[in-house]
């Protein structure tokens, strides 16, 4: 079995070393390094942060509203350009090319100012934000770190939600939600296919996670659609009464796909990635939750305050469900033990057994 030796390293030095037994019984020391140039320089990261902060400031000012009418469009273009650059850099693409292409498209949309172009740009922004929110996460061996990564993903998607409405799309709400969800899942699965070593990297646990996640997604979408079209009036009224009670007493109702599927799947996947690469397959279903956050503001019937509370409640409920799933996974794989000792021993073994690049470095 390989033994990993931690090294005190800088950002451009090897992450760790692996000692394995050679065919003749000797030791072979293999250095697993992140490589020079994989992490952007400090001034690149600073410039990227300034662009996102400037775009966010423009979007917030447009919501207040303060300033000229074109602030929302400029802020949306700035955010989606920075997000496209970051997604390309994170997934081993060409950030300069994709960033420049996104910037050109965004400027063209603002100059031409046609509703169909704004709607297409809003779809692109929502999809890029949802996928980036999952790709930017890093493994978490303890639940506190898992929760931190889920919060970060929701924050990234929330900024994308502001940029999405910044393009002022003209949409059919249900169609927009379905299109963005479908495109985000396709993009997320395509990237995860490479990050998770293809189909053979699934393993039994990965297959179970993918099947369960797919089943939950199908049930949520089909049930909601069948209920909307053919649901018995009494059943619909009963469900709507629960939603109304939550909105009247709590201020909002949790977004179901975020709370039931997106956040729990992301939490479980982030935790599993600390040990196994197949955790990426579970993270793919986290895109469903981040998409629900990124398109949450397009419904004009919901206020900004209620939208924010619904996302927050969905995050809290999702983390509770994610914690239950992780504890069940640890109990099944870590053996028994009185007083939770088996779970604690399993948690101790979740120190990353394989190196994964830092948050600002390329995954591929």
N, C-alpha and C positions, 0 to 999 in steps of 0.2 A: 504494500500500500504506500502511496506517495505521502511524504511528510512536508508540510509547508513551513518555511522559516520566514517570519516577518522581518522586514528590513526597515530601518529608518531612512526614508527617502524623501526627496524633494519632488516637485510636480513633474519634472522632466526626467526622473530617474526610475529604475525598475520598481514595480509594485512589490514583488516578492520573488522568492526562489523556491523551486520544487526539486526535491531530492527523490530520485527513483532508483530502483535496482536495475542494473543492466543485465544482459543475458548471461554474463559470466559471474554475476554476483557482486560486481563492483558498483559504486555509486556514481550516478550521473546527475550533475547539478544543472538544471535548466532554468534560465532566468526568464520570467514572464514579465515583460516590460510594456508600459503603455506607449513607448516610442516617443521620440522627439517630434514636436509639431502636431501631435494629436489634440493637445489642449490649446485653445486659442490664447494668444498673448493677452496680457492684462489690459492693454489699451483697447483691444478688440472687444473684450467683455465689457469694459467701461462704456465704450461707444454704444454697444448694443443696449445696455441698461438705460443709457440716456435717451435713446430713441424710443424705447418702450415707455419710459417715464413721461417723455414729452407727448407721445401719442395718447397715453392715458389721461394726461392733464387736459389735452384738447377735448377728449371725449367727455370727461367730467364737466368741463366748462360748457360744453354744448347741452348737457343735461340740465344744467342749473336754471336757465341758460344765461351765459355771460359771453360777450364777444361776438364776432361776426358769424354769419350763418354757415360758413364753409369749414368751421373748426371740426365738426364731426367727421366730415369726409377726410380731411387731412389726418386727423387722429387715427381713423380706421386704416388708412393706407400705411401710416407709420407702423402701427401694431402688426398688421398682417405681413408687411415686408420683413420686420424683425423676426416674427414667428417663422416665416418661411426660411429665412437664413438659418435660424437655430435648428429647425427640423432637418434641413439638409446637412448641416454640420454634425448633428447628433447621429444621423443615420448613415454617415459616410459618403454623402453626396457632395455636390459642388455648391457651397453656400453662396459664393459671389454670383454665380450664374442664376440660381433660383431666386436669390434676393433681388437682383437687378431685374429679372423677368417679372417678378411680382410687383416691384415698384413701377415698372413701365405699364403693366396692366392696370394698376390702381390709378395712376395719373390719367390714363386714357379713359377710365370709367368716370372720373371726376370731370374731365374736359367735355366728353360727349354728353354725359348726364342723361342717359336713357334708362328707363325703369328696368328693362330686361338685363342691361349690363350691371346695374346696381344689385339686382337680385342674384345674378351669377357671382358677382364679387362677394356678396354676403354668404352664399353657399360655400365658396372657397375658403373664406375666413373662418367660418364655423368648423369646417372639416380640418383645416390645418391646426386650429386651436385645440380641437379635441384630441387629435393624434399626438401633437406635441406634449400635451398635458400628461399623457401616459409615458411617452418616450423619455421625458426629462426625469423620471423617477429613478431612484437607486435602490438596491436591495436593503431590506431592514430585518435584522435578526431578532429584534425585540419589538413588542407591539407599540411602544412609544415611537420608535422610528417608523414603523408602518403607518401609524396615524399621521405622523409628520409628512410622509410622502403623499398620503391621500389628501391632506389639507393643501399641500403645494399643488397637486394636480387640479383641485377645484379652483384654487386662486388663478392659475394659468388659464383655465377654461373660462373663468368669470371675466377676466380682461378680454378674452376673445369674444365673449358675449357682448360686451360694450362695443367692440370693433364691428361685430356683425350688424348691430342695429345702426352703427354709424354710417353705413352705406344706404340706409333708408330703403330697404327692399320692399317691393310690392309683391306680396305672397299670398298663397293659400296656406294657412297655418299647418294643417295636417300634412299636406304634401311636402311642405318645407321640412317638417320634422322627419318624415320618412326618408326623404332624399338625403338629408345630411346624416342621418343615422346609417343608412345603407352605405354611403360613400366612406364614412369614417370607419365603419367596420371592415370594409374591403381594404382600405389603406392600412389599417392597423394589423389585420391578418397577414397582408402581404409582407409587412416589415417583420412581424413576429415569426413568419415562416423562415426567414433568414436568421433571426436572432435565436430561435429555438431549435436550430439544426434540422429544419424540415420535419416531415411527418415521422421519421424514425426517432426524432428527439422527444416525441410525446411521452412515451412510457405509459404504463397502466394508469398512474395517477393523473397524468396529463389528459389521457383519453376520457377518464371519468369527469374531470373538470370541464373539458370542452363540451362533452355531451350534456352535462347538467347545465352549463351556462347557455348552450344553444336552446335547450328545452325551456329554460326560464324565459329567455328572450322571446321565443316563439309564443309561449303561453301569454306573456304580457301583451304582446302586440296583437295576437289574434283575439284574445279575450276583450281587450279594449275596443277593437274594431267591431267585433260581433255585438258587444254590449251597446256600442254607439248606434249601430244600425238596427239590430233586431232584438235588443234587450227588452224583457217584460217591463212595463211601466213601474210596477211595484218594486222590482229589484233595483231598477235604475234610481227610483226615488229614495230607496233605503241607502244605497251607496252615496248618493248626492247629499243625503242628510248628514252622513258622517263627514263628508268633505266640508259642508257648510258649518258644522259644529267646530271643526278644526280651524277653519278660517275665521270664525267669529270669536273663538276663545283663545286661540294660539296665534292668530294673525296670518296663518298660511297652512297649506297642506303639503307634506313632503312629496317631492317628485318621485313617483313609484319606481321608474326604471333606474334612477340614481340610487335609491335606497335599497332596493331589493336585489339588483344585479350589479350595477356599475361599481359602486364603492366596495361591496363585499368581495367581488372578483378581483379588483385592483389590490385590496389589502392582502388577500390570500396569495395572489401572484407575487407581490413585492416580498412577502415573507418567504415564499418558496424559492424565489430567485437567489436568496442568500445561500441556498444549498444546491439547488438544481436549476439547470438552464430551462427546463420545461415550465418553470413559473411564468415565463413570457407568454405562454399560451393562455394562461389565466388572465394575465394583464390585458390581453387583447379584448376581453369582454369589459374591462374597465373603460374602454372607449365609449361604450354605450352610456355610461354615466357621465363622462366628460362632454359627450355630445349633447345630452339633456341639459347640462349647465350652459354650454356655449350657445344653444338656441333658446334659452329660457326667456330672453327679453323680447323676442319677436312677437309675443302675444300682447297686443295693445290693451286687452281687457284686464291685465294684471298689472298692478302698480309696481314700481321699483322696490318699495319696501316689502311687499308681499313676495315678490320674486326672490329677493335676497333671503328672506326667512325660509321659503320653501327649499332653496338650495342648502341652507344651513341645516334644516331639519333632516333633509335627505342624507346629508353627510353624517350627522349624528347617528341616525338609525342604521345607516350602512356600516358605520364603524362598529356598532354593537353586533350586528349580524356577522361582520367580518371577524370580530374577536371570537365569536362562538365557532365559526368555521375553522379558524386557526387552532383553537384549543382542541376541537375534535380531531383535526389532522395530527396535531402533536400527540394526542392520547393514543391514536391508532398506530402511529409510527414509532412512538417512544416507549411503548410498553406500559405496564401498569405502574404500581407504586403507591404506597399509602401516603395520604396527605398531599397528593399532587407532586410527589418526588419524581415520578416518571416524567411529568410534564416539564419540571424544572431541568431535569437532565437533558431532555430533548431540546429545550431552549438553549442550553449551553452548547449543544452541538450545532446550532444554527449559525455559528461564526462562519463567514463566507469561505467555503471550501474551494471556490474558484474566483479568480479576480474578475471584477467588472469595472470598466473605466469610470472615472469620476463623472460627476454630473455634467461638467462642461466639455468633456472629451467625447470623441466619436465612439459609438458602440460597434461599428463595423470597420 
